[in-house]
Amino acid sequence: MNWLDLVAYFFGGAFLTNAIPHVVAGMMGEPFQSPFAKPRGEGLSTSTVNILWGFFNLLVGYLLVCRVGDFGVRNTSDVAAAGLGGLLVGLFLARHFGRFHGGNDPRPT
């Protein structure tokens, strides 16, 4: 097992996780934050931009997970690396975007 493969799987999991909100928001026709908005990562981008950004993330995630090394779904270290990348970017994005959408407030409305 090459440790660089695990690093690629970690970042692949992060990219695949990051694709989810962009593709979903885009398919719903909703604006959502993206790196192309003003201010960067805080302003809203169009649904079309989010679809394109989401599919770019899917492509990069695919390349990192499926085309680097020999990713095995039954290999615990491979799945753990990709899952950890997805979990960490998911937690970061939940905190970051929670500021804009009320997700960081534990009080019910």
HUMO-V642647 format. One record per backbone hydrogen bond with DSSP energy under -1.0 kcal/mol. NH is the residue of the N-H (numbers start at 1). CO is the residue of the C=O. If there is no record, write none. Layout:
NH:CO, NH:CO
This chain:
6:2, 7:3, 8:4, 9:5, 10:6, 11:7, 12:8, 13:9, 14:10, 15:11, 16:12, 17:13, 18:14, 19:15, 23:19, 24:20, 25:21, 26:22, 27:23, 28:24, 29:26, 30:25, 32:45, 37:34, 41:34, 42:39, 43:39, 45:32, 50:46, 51:47, 52:48, 53:49, 54:50, 55:51, 56:52, 57:53, 58:54, 59:55, 60:56, 61:57, 62:58, 63:59, 64:60, 65:61, 66:62, 67:63, 75:72, 79:75, 80:76, 81:77, 82:78, 83:79, 84:80, 85:81, 86:82, 87:83, 88:84, 89:85, 90:86, 91:87, 92:88, 93:89, 94:90, 95:91, 96:92, 97:93, 98:94, 101:97, 102:98, 104:98, 105:102
